[in-house]
């Protein structure tokens, strides 16, 4: 069986150290899933490429086809890796905007591995005080081990703390993805576990606000 993994990389530069860490984690998850007898299809979402689409969605309330496609892929995934650089002790604004446009049920019971990058280790707790509460609010299942990489961690050798932490987190995510019972992925929505429903929030019949109600906000 082929599992679907979505990687959200919120790096803003090219090349991006955030993307480097995201790719390294994804490779480790691929190895861990393969070791469990299944294959993995990986899709990477670069949040910076959605900047205009996210701005449009927030300023007009109208989502683009590109953003709708991203939302469908996220909701239908078997697992998610979310990596952001640290800006002023938290995740980036664009990263939060992407999470904000997701339907409230889009990440129900979704296995998620959280990670962050920064210049120094003093930001290492950002995964716990910012990212973990965010995804817990979205009803995701966040793996116990988070990954934080400072500048000194890049190019770390095999056996180093960051490499072992990535391997451990990847194993935890792979186990949840492979062993999650009762999950049937689908773009329109999916039944997850025993009772929760996942939805991409882009189906025309989902959560429609009548046009007359929208006009009331402008005195119509």
N, C-alpha and C positions, 0 to 999 in steps of 0.2 A: 504494500500500500504506500502511496506517495502522500506525505504530509505537506501542508502549505505553511511556510514561515514568512512573515512579513517583518522587514527591518526598517525602522524609522530612524533616519539619521538627520539630526538637526544642525549639523555643522554649516557655517555660513561662508567659509573660505574654500578655495580650490587651489591645491589639494587640501583636504580637511583631515585633521588628526581625529576628529570625531568619527568620520567615515572609516578611517583606518581601524579604529577600535571596533566599530560596528562590524566590519568585514571579518576581523579576527574572531569575534564572538560567533558570528554566523558560521564560519568555518569549523569552529569547535562544536557547535550544535549539530552541524551536518555530520561530523565524525561520530558524535554520540548517538544520533538517530540511526545512522547506518549500522553502528555496532549493535543496535537493538533489532536489526533485521528489517528495517524499513528505509525507504528513500525520502528525500526532501527536496522540495521545490522552493527556492528562495527568491523573494521579490523585495528589492530595496526601494524605499521611498525617500527621496531627498527633499526635505521640507522647504529649503530655499527655492526650489523650483516651483513651489506652490504659492509663493509670496503674493503675486497678483490675484490669484484665484481666492486666496483666503481673505485678502483685503476687500475684494468684491463681495464675497459672501457676508462679511461683517457689515459693510457699509450699505449694501442694497438688499440683503436677505436672499439673494439669488445665487445659487451654487452653479458652478461651471460643470461641463461634462467631464473635464479632467479631474476635478475634485470629487465628483460623484463616483468616478471609477476607482479612485484611491480609497474612498470610504467603503466601497463594496469589497475591495481586496482585504482591507483591514478587518472588516466584520466577518468575512468568510474564512479567515486564516485559522490554522490549528494552533498557532503560537505567534508571539510577538516579541521582538527585541526593540527596545526604545533607548536611544542614546542621544544625549544632548550636551553641548558645552555649557559651562556654568557662567551665567551673566548675573552679576550682583547677587550672589549667593543663592541662585535658583536656576530653573530651566529658562531657555530663551522664550521671548514673546511669541515667535512664530511657532515654536513647538507647542505652546499652550493653545494657540489659535487652532492648530490642527486637532488637538484633543477636544477643544470646545465645539467644533463643528460636527463631531461624531454624535450619532444618536445616543441617548442615555443608556440604551441596552446593547450598544455595539460591542462592548468588551465583556459582557456577562460571562463569567467563568473562563475567560481567556487566559491561558498560561502566558505570563509576561516576565521577561528578564529586563531589569532596568540597569542603565549604566550612564556614567557622566565623565566628562573630561574637563580638566582645568590646568592652569599653569603651575599651581602648587598644591600640596597635599592638605592645606588648611581647609579646602572645600570638600574634603572626602565624605562628609556626612550629608551632602546635598541629596544623595540617593535616598536617605532615610527620612529627612525632614521635608523634602519637597516631592520627589518622584513617587515614593511608596504610598504616601497618603493620597496623591492624585489618582493613581491607578486602583487603589483600594476603594476610593469613592466611586469609580466606574465599575465596581464589582468584578474586577479582574482578579486572577489568582497569581500574585506576584511571588516568584521563587525566593526562598530565604536568602540566597547569596546575591548581593548586588556587585557591580563592577565599577570601580573608580580608577581613572588613569590620569596621573599628573605628567608633566613634561618629562620628568626623570624616568618614567615607566616605559617610554617608547624605546623600542629596541631591546627590551629586557630579554635575557637569555632563558632558555628552558630551565625549569625548576625554580624560577624567581616567583615572588609572591603574586605578582599580577598575572602571570601565566597560569599558575595553579588556581587562582581565584576564577579566572575565565573558564578553565576546565571544569571546575566544580559547579559554577553557575550554569554552564552549558549542559552538564549532565542532569541537573535538576530540571531544566526546561525540557530537555529531551524526554525525560521520564514522564512528565506531565502530558506532553504532546502524544506520546505513544500509548500511554495507559489510560488516557481520558475516555471513560466509558460513556456511551450514549450520546456522543457528539456527531451530529450530521451536518456538515458545512453546506452553505448555500448562500448565494448572493442576496436573495430577498429576505432571508432570515434563517435561523437554525435553532433546533432544539438542543440545548446544552445541559448535560447532566440530567437531573430528574425533573426540574420544573422551570428553569429559567429560559427565556427566549432571547435570542440575539437578533438584532436587526441592523441593517446598514443605514436606515434612515433616509434612503433615497428612492424608495418605491413611491410612485405617484399616489397610492392609496394610503400611505403611512403619514400620520400626524399632520393632516392638512388643516391649515387655518383658512377659513372662508375669506374671500377677497373683501366682502363687506365688513368683516371684523378688522381686517388690516386697515381699511379706510377710516375706521373710527379713531385710530391713533392720530390721524391728521384732520380730525373734525369732519370727516365725510359721512 
